[in-house]
Amino acid sequence: EKLLNAIKSEELSWIGLERHKKTLVVPLSDITEGEILAKLSNSSIYQDRYKEENDIQKIIVDIREFRSSLPYQLFCKGVKIIPMSLEIGDYVISRDVCIERKSLPDLVNSLSNGRLFTQLQWISKHYSTPVILIELNSLIEILNHQGMQQNFLPMKFNSCDIYLKLILLTRHFPNIKFIWSCNSSFSSLVILRIKKDREQPNLKDASTLNTGILKANDISIEKEKKSKGKKRKVSSDSTKSNYYATAFLRYLPGINAKNIKVLTSNFRSIKEIINTPLENLINHLGISFGTSLFRALHEGYSENINLR
């Protein structure tokens, strides 16, 4: 009797299913298999997996930054990390925002040796909004160390001197932004807030800035062009070339902050400096500096030099 009741119930179910099928607005034959799979892929389970590529936030990160936990924190928050060897900045957020991350010891050292000033010069030439991210987690770890004593100083630096240098940086770079962070997790939240409603970074431009390779004909000394008493605007490529050329000159023997202006005002390119005779360099730089520069440009290297 139970079997007969089950068969009768199943038969009634099929009859009801056929009646319901006839009253459907859209026949099942018009629904393709692809549409069914598309609906399944957009379900709550697979929603994150099938996100559109344009909806994913992208940030270019310097490969040396992977020694810190900040890239991992950004990855956990749904950001697509694009590793790249960057010479300008650590995190490229968009075409106009670039972040340089500093721990507190790194900040003190960079301010002392002038490296931070040079880095900001590079960033401000290519990005309208340079950002300095200062993470204090290393200091907090030191302060919480079990060997902390009353007269123990984790770092030796003059706080007034640090504040003064930071003020000078803000005066020299008005567009600079400072972010103080307690840890990498908080830093990732701040970066996401900055990234919101901004365009994606340009991978091609970032890779071009990374190489820093210029043609010999493009290397020229920085020179102000004036027309009718007004400065003419120099193209971005020319400005970039001028900066690379002057940065190269600063590392040569015999060149300092005072006499570099003598070279930039009397020579049009590095090639012209190389081809000039020793007597001409001595006339502009003096015997000591002129001879040192000439030897650095023309004398060969010794294979017996110990590079340790």
N, C-alpha and C positions, 0 to 999 in steps of 0.2 A: 504493500500500500504506500509506503514511503517513496519507493522508486517511481510509482505511477504519479504521485503528487509532484515529485521533482521534475519528471518529464513534462507534465502539464504546465508547471511553472515556467520551464524553459521555453516551451512552445508559445506561451503567452508573451514572454519577453521578446522573442523574435518577431511576433506579430506587432507588438508595440514599437519595436525598433524600425520595422519596415514602414509603419504609418508615420513615424517621426521623420524618417528620411525623405518621404515624399513631400513633407511640408517645410523642408529647409529652404531658406532664401537663396543660398549659394550652393549649387550642387557640388558634391565632393569631387566630381570629375574635373572641376575647374581649379581645384587647389593642388598645386604642384608639390612635389616632395621637397624642392628647395625652399619654398615658403615655410613649410613645416619645420625644417631644420633651422631656418633663420629665426623663427619664433623661439625655438629651443635655445639657440645660442644667445638670445637676448634675455633669457631668464635670469633670475637673481643669482643663480649658481655660477653662470658663465659670463656675467656682465663685465667683470673686471678684465677677463681674458680677451674679450672681443671689443675692447675700446678702440675708437678710431685713433689713428696715429697722430692726428692734429690736436687731439684733446690731451695728450700726454705732455707734461711739462718737461722741458729739456734744459740741462745745465752742463756747460763744458767745465771740466775739472782738471786741473794740473795733476799729472800722474804722481808727483811727489806728495800730493795731499792725501793719497791713499794710506799713508802711514798714520794719519789721524782717523778718528771715528766719525767725522762729519759727513764724508761721502756716504758711509753706510747709513747714517741717520736719514739723509735725504732719500736714499734708495728705499728705505722702509716706509717713507711717507709718499711713495708713488712717483718719485721723480726719476726720469731717465737720465742716468749719468753717462756722459760722453767723455772718456779719458783722452787726454791730449797733452803733449809736452808744450807747456806755455812758458814763454819768457816774460810776458806781461800779465800780471795778475795771477790769482789762484782759482777764482770761480767767475766765469763769464755768464751773467744772468740773462742779459739781452744785448742788443746792439749798442746800448748807451750806458749800461751798468756793469761794472767790473769790481770784484771784491778781492782784496788782499787780506788774508787771514794771518793774524799774529798772536802767538802766545805772549804772555807778559815778559819772560826773559828775552824772547826774540824781539819784542818791541823795544826794550831797553837797549839791546845791542844795536838794533837798526837805527835808533835815534842817535846813538853815540858815534857810530862810524859813518853816518850820513847815507846809509843804504836806503832807508825809507824815503828820503827826499828824492833820490834817484828813481826809485820805483814809482813814486807818485808822478814824477815828470813823464815817465813812459805811459802810465795809465791815463793821465789827463790829456795827453796828445791824441789818444785814440778813443777815449770814452768820455762822455760828457758828465757822468756821475761816478767818480771814484769813491769806493767805500773801503774803510779800514775796519775789519772785524777783529776785535780784541777779546780773546778767550782767557778767562781767569781760572780755569779748572786746574792748571798746573800749580798756581799759587795756593789754591784752596787745599790741594793734596799735601803741599808742603806744610801749610799751617796746621793741618789735622794730623801730621805725623806724630807718632807716639814719643819721639825723642825731642819734641818741642820744649824749649826751656825759656825762661823769662828773658834772658839777654840774647837769645838766639835770633839772628836776622837771616831769613831765607835768601834774601838778595841784597846786595850792596849797591844802592843807587840813591841819588839825591832826588827826592820826589819833586821838589820845586824846579829843579833843572828839567825833569821830564815834562812837567806841566808847561814850562816856558817853551820848550821845543814843540810841543803839540800846538800851542797857541800860534807859534810862528808858522807852523805848517798850515793851519787854517787861514792865516792871513795871506800866505803865498798861494794857496789853492782854495779859493772861496767855495768851490763846488764840492769839496771833500765832505764825506759823511763818516762819523764815527759810531760804531755799534759795540757796546760793552756786553759781553755774554758770560754767563756763569758756567756753561758747559756746552758740549756739542749738540745736545738735544734741543736746548733753547736756541742755539744758532741756526739749526735747521728750520725751526718755526719762523724765525725772523726772515730767513732767506725765502721761504715760501710766501711770506707776506709781501716781500719786495717783488717777488716773481709774479704775483697776482696781476692779471690784466696787462702784462707786458708781452711783447713779441718774443719769438724764439731767437736765440743767438745765431749769428751767421757763422756756420762752420768754415766756410771758405775764407772769410776775413780773419777768423781766429787762427787758422792754419798759416795764413800769410804772415801775420804778425809774429807767429811762432818761429818761422825760419830765420827772419832777419837778414836774408841774403839779398844784396843789391848788386846791380850791374855796375861795372867800373864807370860807365858814362853817366850813371845816375848819382854818383857820389860827388857831392859838391859841398863846399864850406858854407855855413850859415851866413847869409848876407842880406841886409835889409834893402829892399827895393823901394825907392821913393820916386814919386811922380808928382810934380807940381806941389812939393811940400807935404804930400800925403803919402802914407805907406800903402803900397799896393798889396793886395792879398795874394799870398803864395799858395799854390795848389797843395793838396794834402800829401801827394807823393813827394813833392819837393821838400816840404817841411819834414817829412819822415826821413828823407835822405840827409838833410842838413843835420838832424839830430844824431843819426848814426855816425856821420862824419866827425862831428865835434866830440862825441863820446869816444870815438876811436883815438882822436888826438890826445885826449886827457891821459890815456894810458901810456903814451910814448915818453921815453926819457927826455929830460930837458924841457918838458911842457908843464906849466903850472897855471893856476887860475889867473895870473896876471898877464903872462906873455901869450896865452892862447888867443887873446883878442888881437894881438899884433899879427899873428898868422892869418886869422880869418879876415882881416881887413886888407892884407897885402897879397894873399894868394886866393885863387878862385876854386881850387880843387886840391885834393890830396895828391893827385898825380903831378900837379905843378910843384908841390912841396918836395916830392921825391926827386924830380928832375932838376931842381935848383942846385947850383954849386954851393960848396961849403962856405965860400966867402960871403955869399948872399945871406945864408942863415946866420952867420956870425954878426953881420951888420944889423939884423933884426932882433936876434936873441942874445947876443953877447958871445964871448969866446966859449965859456963853459957850457951853457945851454945849447948853443948852436952846434958845437962839436959833438955833444952827447946825442942830439937828435940825428945828426948826419951819420954817425956810427951805427945807431940803431936801425937806420933805414938801408944802409949799404953794406955793412960788414957781415960776413957769413958767421954761422954759428959753429961752436966747437962741439965735437962729438964726445969730448971727455968731460963735459959739464955734468956735475952730479946734481940731479933734479930732486933729491930727497929733501 
